């Protein structure tokens, strides 16, 4: 990390600005609580990899379990007070799990503008903070660590006794997370670039993998290997690696079927770099060349992808929902041009929406489906990041689809940073080939080598 950073790429000063911005949104006489995510176990004492609650992470960068962040806003004449509750250091536990920040480290590195405490003192500290104001509004959402939820019960019971249920703080934090700072934008560029390198290596090697009779699992493993080799800590989400008709299942995650050289492979995957996600999908022919049917449908989807990216504008009127409506119209027109639909068919639009059943995109950031509390009707503004992911999916037994379409699923997804008015949106994932000729050239030189760039 560089000097002054709390987490790679994000300075302590930026975390302080985020906390100040949230405190400004809270009403006077309120307390906002952010509990860590629960720790889940795959067996008796073997935990799954821990993924911190992203709102807590956004506000202070603290990555450890058994933690809670609190903001107490007394009133207009008093400054907000921040508290971070953490597990104290324990030499015996450090022997098994490694060192932790502890109370002193939490205060020094993560909350220098507030106080840090032993997490066992959550109830005592909050009672002290609120002892003269039982009417304080509480912002809290259950679902985090169960032990912390239990420790907060006296405070929550006080709210219930006066008929005031806690309000979720997530809409407030997510309104701040929606627009990415320059530092966040750079991390998302880097996440997309390393994902692009990984996609290129996987696409390059997939023809050889199909000829060897390997499974989708081998492709998934190759992608994760490349991502970690290029610097990612983890995947942003479980990869979708779907060959042939499996690509017609939108969230296919079995990844266990044998690759068939004469089919296409759809891969929806992305790396997470220092907490920030990428989300990219490409579909390509495992033979190395598109058949006529594959190319026609692929170019129809690519055309929609490119048109919608060009329409990602901060003009005060464009939203994710308006982009989706535009993508449906473009998809409909392209299917009519291919003869898949007839414009005068009264069922044509319904069939189009069945073959393209999902939204054009979503917000992207610390989560792959980021800021879900923010409406898709919100107008796009500079520094927002969205995905653009049109697709077509024709079931193998779909009697309404022409025979030449059946069993083909295609999606092309890019990560897009909305630019200031008058400027073109920045395609963060632009380094992943998607033009048919580029895809075929990448695969034409395939000799089975793993490519690392």
BELDADA-V131585 format. One record per residue. N is the residue number from 0. RES is the residue in one small letter. PSI is psi in degrees with one decimal (none if undefined). D_CENTER is the distance of its C-alpha to the mean C-alpha in Angstrom with 1 decimal. Layout:
N,RES,PSI,D_CENTER / N,RES,PSI,D_CENTER
This chain:
0,x,150.7,23.2 / 1,x,163.5,25.2 / 2,x,131.8,27.7 / 3,x,-3.9,26.4 / 4,x,143.4,22.8 / 5,x,-42.5,21.5 / 6,x,157.7,18.4 / 7,x,121.7,18.2 / 8,x,-14.1,17.9 / 9,x,121.1,18.1 / 10,x,156.6,21.7 / 11,x,-36.6,23.2 / 12,x,-33.8,24.4 / 13,x,-40.6,20.9 / 14,x,-39.8,20.1 / 15,x,-39.9,23.5 / 16,x,-38.0,22.9 / 17,x,-43.5,19.8 / 18,x,-41.5,22.0 / 19,x,-39.2,24.8 / 20,x,-40.2,22.7 / 21,x,-44.3,21.7 / 22,x,-35.4,25.3 / 23,x,-25.8,26.5 / 24,x,-20.5,24.7 / 25,x,144.6,26.1 / 26,x,158.8,29.6 / 27,x,152.6,32.6 / 28,x,58.1,33.6 / 29,x,161.5,30.1 / 30,x,132.8,28.1 / 31,x,131.6,24.3 / 32,x,133.5,23.1 / 33,x,104.2,19.8 / 34,x,148.8,20.2 / 35,x,162.3,18.3 / 36,x,154.5,16.4 / 37,x,151.8,18.9 / 38,x,121.7,20.0 / 39,x,150.6,20.2 / 40,x,137.6,22.9 / 41,x,-21.4,23.3 / 42,x,-171.3,27.0 / 43,x,-54.1,29.6 / 44,x,26.2,28.6 / 45,x,107.4,25.8 / 46,x,153.4,22.4 / 47,x,157.3,19.0 / 48,x,134.0,16.9 / 49,x,134.7,16.1 / 50,x,109.9,12.7 / 51,x,149.5,13.6 / 52,x,126.1,13.1 / 53,x,-25.6,10.7 / 54,x,-42.7,13.3 / 55,x,-43.8,16.0 / 56,x,-43.3,14.2 / 57,x,-34.7,13.8 / 58,x,-24.3,17.5 / 59,x,-11.0,19.1 / 60,x,6.0,17.1 / 61,x,129.0,18.9 / 62,x,-1.6,17.4 / 63,x,154.5,20.2 / 64,x,170.5,20.8 / 65,x,53.7,23.6 / 66,x,153.5,22.7 / 67,x,135.9,22.8 / 68,x,133.8,22.6 / 69,x,139.0,25.0 / 70,x,121.1,26.1 / 71,x,120.7,29.6 / 72,x,98.0,30.8 / 73,x,-44.3,34.5 / 74,x,-179.4,35.7 / 75,x,-21.3,36.4 / 76,x,-2.3,38.9 / 77,x,140.3,36.8 / 78,x,148.4,33.8 / 79,x,146.8,30.6 / 80,x,130.2,30.6 / 81,x,142.0,27.7 / 82,x,135.6,27.8 / 83,x,120.8,25.7 / 84,x,127.8,26.9 / 85,x,166.6,26.4 / 86,x,131.9,28.2 / 87,x,159.9,31.3 / 88,x,147.2,32.0 / 89,x,110.7,33.9 / 90,x,-38.8,35.7 / 91,x,-42.1,35.9 / 92,x,-35.6,32.2 / 93,x,-30.4,31.5 / 94,x,-36.3,33.7 / 95,x,-40.7,31.4 / 96,x,-6.5,27.9 / 97,x,168.6,28.4 / 98,x,155.1,28.8 / 99,x,168.8,26.9 / 100,x,-40.2,27.0 / 101,x,178.1,29.4 / 102,x,-45.4,30.6 / 103,x,-43.3,32.1 / 104,x,-37.2,29.1 / 105,x,-42.0,26.8 / 106,x,-43.8,29.2 / 107,x,-41.9,29.9 / 108,x,-32.7,26.4 / 109,x,-26.1,23.9 / 110,x,61.8,26.0 / 111,x,-16.7,29.1 / 112,x,12.3,29.5 / 113,x,-154.2,29.7 / 114,x,146.6,31.0 / 115,x,146.4,29.8 / 116,x,160.4,31.3 / 117,x,132.7,31.6 / 118,x,-22.1,29.2 / 119,x,-14.1,32.3 / 120,x,13.6,33.5 / 121,x,-53.1,30.8 / 122,x,-45.3,33.3 / 123,x,-46.0,36.2 / 124,x,-43.3,34.4 / 125,x,-36.0,32.9 / 126,x,-39.9,36.3 / 127,x,-42.2,37.9 / 128,x,-35.2,35.6 / 129,x,13.6,36.1 / 130,x,-25.6,39.7 / 131,x,7.0,41.2 / 132,x,76.8,38.6 / 133,x,-8.9,38.0 / 134,x,7.0,37.0 / 135,x,138.9,33.8 / 136,x,138.7,30.7 / 137,x,127.6,28.0 / 138,x,112.4,24.3 / 139,x,142.6,22.7 / 140,x,122.3,20.5 / 141,x,162.3,21.5 / 142,x,-8.0,19.4 / 143,x,-146.9,19.1 / 144,x,125.1,21.7 / 145,x,-37.7,24.7 / 146,x,-39.3,27.3 / 147,x,-40.2,26.0 / 148,x,-40.2,26.0 / 149,x,-40.0,29.6 / 150,x,-25.2,30.6 / 151,x,-1.3,29.5 / 152,x,-41.9,31.7 / 153,x,-42.6,34.7 / 154,x,-44.0,32.7 / 155,x,-34.5,31.1 / 156,x,-36.4,34.5 / 157,x,-41.3,36.0 / 158,x,-46.2,33.6 / 159,x,-37.0,34.4 / 160,x,-29.6,38.1 / 161,x,15.3,38.1 / 162,x,24.8,36.0 / 163,x,95.0,33.0 / 164,x,144.0,29.8 / 165,x,146.5,27.0 / 166,x,146.9,24.4 / 167,x,134.1,20.7 / 168,x,-6.3,19.6 / 169,x,-42.2,16.0 / 170,x,-34.8,16.8 / 171,x,-47.7,18.6 / 172,x,-40.7,15.9 / 173,x,-26.8,13.2 / 174,x,-28.6,15.8 / 175,x,-38.1,15.9 / 176,x,-21.5,12.3 / 177,x,-42.3,12.1 / 178,x,128.1,14.2 / 179,x,135.6,13.5 / 180,x,165.1,16.5 / 181,x,-38.5,18.1 / 182,x,-41.2,17.1 / 183,x,-41.9,13.4 / 184,x,-42.5,13.9 / 185,x,-38.9,15.7 / 186,x,-37.3,13.2 / 187,x,-34.0,10.7 / 188,x,-46.5,13.8 / 189,x,-39.8,14.6 / 190,x,-41.9,11.3 / 191,x,-38.5,11.9 / 192,x,-43.4,15.6 / 193,x,-31.4,15.5 / 194,x,-38.4,13.4 / 195,x,-44.1,16.0 / 196,x,-39.3,18.8 / 197,x,-41.3,17.6 / 198,x,-45.7,17.4 / 199,x,-43.9,20.9 / 200,x,-40.5,22.4 / 201,x,-45.2,21.2 / 202,x,-41.9,22.5 / 203,x,-38.3,25.7 / 204,x,-6.8,26.4 / 205,x,-30.5,25.5 / 206,x,-43.5,28.9 / 207,x,-39.2,30.8 / 208,x,-40.3,28.6 / 209,x,-40.0,29.5 / 210,x,-31.4,33.2 / 211,x,-5.9,33.3 / 212,x,23.9,32.1 / 213,x,169.9,28.9 / 214,x,172.1,26.2 / 215,x,-30.5,22.6 / 216,x,-34.3,22.0 / 217,x,-38.5,23.6 / 218,x,-43.3,21.1 / 219,x,-42.9,18.1 / 220,x,-39.2,19.9 / 221,x,-42.9,20.8 / 222,x,-46.3,17.3 / 223,x,-39.0,16.2 / 224,x,-47.6,19.6 / 225,x,-40.7,19.1 / 226,x,-46.6,15.7 / 227,x,-35.5,17.4 / 228,x,-32.4,20.6 / 229,x,4.6,18.9 / 230,x,-3.5,17.6 / 231,x,143.4,14.2 / 232,x,-29.7,14.4 / 233,x,174.9,12.3 / 234,x,152.6,10.1 / 235,x,-21.8,6.3 / 236,x,163.6,7.5 / 237,x,131.5,11.1 / 238,x,144.9,12.4 / 239,x,114.8,14.2 / 240,x,101.4,17.5 / 241,x,112.8,20.0 / 242,x,145.6,23.4 / 243,x,-133.3,25.9 / 244,x,-15.5,25.9 / 245,x,-24.4,23.0 / 246,x,-11.0,20.8 / 247,x,-4.4,22.0 / 248,x,116.3,20.0 / 249,x,-45.4,16.6 / 250,x,49.2,14.7 / 251,x,122.5,17.4 / 252,x,11.3,16.7 / 253,x,-42.3,20.3 / 254,x,42.2,20.4 / 255,x,4.2,24.1 / 256,x,152.7,26.1 / 257,x,143.5,28.4 / 258,x,137.1,27.6 / 259,x,121.2,30.1 / 260,x,-24.1,31.2 / 261,x,8.9,32.0 / 262,x,176.1,28.7 / 263,x,157.1,25.3 / 264,x,127.8,22.2 / 265,x,124.5,18.7 / 266,x,120.4,15.9 / 267,x,109.0,12.2 / 268,x,162.3,10.6 / 269,x,154.6,8.9 / 270,x,156.9,9.6 / 271,x,123.4,8.4 / 272,x,114.7,11.2 / 273,x,37.8,12.6 / 274,x,-15.0,9.4 / 275,x,134.0,7.4 / 276,x,149.8,4.9 / 277,x,158.4,6.6 / 278,x,101.6,6.8 / 279,x,142.0,10.5 / 280,x,136.2,13.3 / 281,x,152.4,17.0 / 282,x,130.0,20.1 / 283,x,158.4,23.3 / 284,x,127.9,26.8 / 285,x,-15.8,27.7 / 286,x,-16.5,31.2 / 287,x,-14.1,30.3 / 288,x,140.0,31.5 / 289,x,135.9,30.4 / 290,x,169.7,33.1 / 291,x,-44.3,34.3 / 292,x,-44.2,32.4 / 293,x,-43.5,29.2 / 294,x,-42.4,29.5 / 295,x,-48.2,30.5 / 296,x,-38.1,27.4 / 297,x,-46.3,25.1 / 298,x,-29.7,26.6 / 299,x,-42.4,26.3 / 300,x,-42.2,22.5 / 301,x,-38.3,22.4 / 302,x,-43.0,24.6 / 303,x,-44.2,22.2 / 304,x,-47.4,19.2 / 305,x,-38.9,21.5 / 306,x,-42.4,23.1 / 307,x,-39.8,20.0 / 308,x,-42.8,18.6 / 309,x,-25.6,22.1 / 310,x,-2.3,21.9 / 311,x,92.0,18.9 / 312,x,145.5,21.2 / 313,x,75.0,21.6 / 314,x,8.2,24.8 / 315,x,-9.8,24.6 / 316,x,-27.3,24.5 / 317,x,131.5,21.5 / 318,x,171.8,18.6 / 319,x,-38.4,15.8 / 320,x,-39.9,18.5 / 321,x,-35.5,21.2 / 322,x,-37.0,19.3 / 323,x,-44.8,18.9 / 324,x,-40.5,22.6 / 325,x,-40.3,23.4 / 326,x,-35.8,21.5 / 327,x,-42.5,23.5 / 328,x,-42.9,26.7 / 329,x,-43.2,26.1 / 330,x,-44.2,25.3 / 331,x,-49.1,28.4 / 332,x,-40.3,30.5 / 333,x,-36.1,29.5 / 334,x,-34.3,30.3 / 335,x,-44.1,33.6 / 336,x,-32.2,34.4 / 337,x,-7.5,33.9 / 338,x,8.0,36.1 / 339,x,-32.9,33.5 / 340,x,154.4,34.0 / 341,x,131.7,37.1 / 342,x,-30.3,36.7 / 343,x,2.5,39.6 / 344,x,121.2,38.2 / 345,x,-18.7,37.5 / 346,x,4.9,34.8 / 347,x,-45.8,33.1 / 348,x,-41.2,30.2 / 349,x,-39.2,29.5 / 350,x,-40.6,29.4 / 351,x,-43.9,27.1 / 352,x,-23.6,24.6 / 353,x,-35.8,25.1 / 354,x,-17.1,24.4 / 355,x,78.7,21.4 / 356,x,-7.9,20.1 / 357,x,171.2,16.5 / 358,x,160.9,15.2 / 359,x,-24.7,14.9 / 360,x,-172.5,11.4 / 361,x,168.7,8.9 / 362,x,150.7,7.7 / 363,x,142.2,5.0 / 364,x,-120.9,5.6 / 365,x,-28.2,5.9 / 366,x,155.2,3.3 / 367,x,-41.2,0.9 / 368,x,81.4,4.4 / 369,x,157.4,5.3 / 370,x,58.9,9.1 / 371,x,-16.5,10.4 / 372,x,-10.7,13.8 / 373,x,127.4,14.0 / 374,x,147.6,16.0 / 375,x,-4.3,15.4 / 376,x,-6.7,19.0 / 377,x,129.2,18.3 / 378,x,140.9,19.8 / 379,x,140.5,17.7 / 380,x,157.9,18.7 / 381,x,143.6,18.7 / 382,x,1.8,15.8 / 383,x,148.2,13.2 / 384,x,128.5,10.4 / 385,x,162.1,9.9 / 386,x,151.7,9.7 / 387,x,111.5,13.2 / 388,x,68.8,13.8 / 389,x,159.9,17.3 / 390,x,167.9,18.9 / 391,x,136.0,22.2 / 392,x,111.5,22.9 / 393,x,111.6,26.6 / 394,x,148.9,27.6 / 395,x,-22.6,30.4 / 396,x,18.9,32.8 / 397,x,104.5,31.9 / 398,x,-18.5,35.4 / 399,x,-14.9,34.3 / 400,x,144.8,32.8 / 401,x,148.3,35.2 / 402,x,-33.2,35.9 / 403,x,-15.7,34.5 / 404,x,-22.2,31.0 / 405,x,139.0,30.7 / 406,x,7.1,28.4 / 407,x,130.1,26.2 / 408,x,131.8,22.5 / 409,x,133.6,20.7 / 410,x,140.3,17.3 / 411,x,116.7,16.6 / 412,x,133.0,13.1 / 413,x,155.8,12.6 / 414,x,126.9,10.5 / 415,x,126.0,12.9 / 416,x,120.0,14.0 / 417,x,133.0,16.5 / 418,x,167.0,19.8 / 419,x,158.1,22.9 / 420,x,137.6,25.3 / 421,x,-8.8,27.3 / 422,x,150.6,24.9 / 423,x,144.9,22.9 / 424,x,149.6,19.1 / 425,x,121.7,17.8 / 426,x,103.6,16.1 / 427,x,-29.6,14.1 / 428,x,22.7,14.1 / 429,x,-19.4,17.8 / 430,x,-4.3,19.2 / 431,x,118.7,18.2 / 432,x,140.0,21.4 / 433,x,-19.3,21.4 / 434,x,137.6,24.9 / 435,x,-42.6,27.1 / 436,x,-39.2,29.6 / 437,x,-41.1,27.1 / 438,x,-45.8,25.6 / 439,x,-37.0,29.2 / 440,x,-38.3,30.3 / 441,x,-38.7,27.6 / 442,x,-19.0,28.7 / 443,x,-30.7,32.4 / 444,x,11.9,33.0 / 445,x,129.1,31.4 / 446,x,15.4,33.6 / 447,x,-0.9,31.3 / 448,x,148.8,30.5 / 449,x,124.8,27.2 / 450,x,124.8,26.2 / 451,x,119.8,24.7 / 452,x,none,24.6
